[in-house]
Amino acid sequence: MNGLFITIEGPDGSGKSTQIKKLADYLEESRIPYLLTREPGGTAVSDRIRSLILDPAHPEMADETEVLLYAASRAQHVKEKIVPALQEGTLVLCDRFVDASIAYQAYGLGIPVEDVTAINRFATGGLSPDRSYLIDISPEAGRERMVSRYTEEGLDRIEQKQLEYHERVRSGFRKIYSENKERFLLVDGNQTIDQVFDVIKKDIKLLLANRYN
């Protein structure tokens, strides 16, 4: 049996990285084999590309370059790490996947959705998550959270973009959700960390029961 592929998505500052770690802890306690990974990154090659993409020292990076670098990182990640784990029956938890590229590069940057989709279909071989959690939060609330942790100067190249860009990203995520409701669970990110996790845990318990029992 192939493993389950679970992704967590959301605008910057939504708390998705905190939630995916809590989900990993839950799987550990439940003795369910899992792989915790992230994008961009996840492999040595992908992490090198990540450092280039997110470096604030490269504000001149062309939008087309950004699209291709994310896809290149993802291609290596999928082939080297995600697919082998799924083939072994492992549950894969991934912090961001193709939906993020569509939200950030198509809706955020204005690259045609069909182009970003086609590039990533090639990069992933058509791989799609079994379940995705979208933690929704406003760009203003997300920026406030991030600055409280890192200060404005500590934000990466994407996080430093204007609020208008992040509003387009959020709208993009919500549109992706509206077109893929059978795969997504939309979660209100304005709740407490524990409240958000309770929603996710309730859903994944049902998903695991249907899969493994």
Buried (B, 14 or more C-beta within 10 A) or exposed (E): EEBBBBBBBBBBBBBBEBBBBBBBEBBEEEEBEBBBBBBBBBBEBBBBBBEBBBEEEEEEBEEEEBBBBBBBBBBBBBBBBBBEBBEEEBBBBBBBBBBBBBBBBBBBBEBEBEEBBEBBBEBBEEBBBBBBBBBBBBBEBBBEBBBEEEEEEEBBBBBBBEEEBBBBBBBBBBBBBEEBEEBBBBBEBBBEEEEBBEBBBEBBEEBBEEBEE
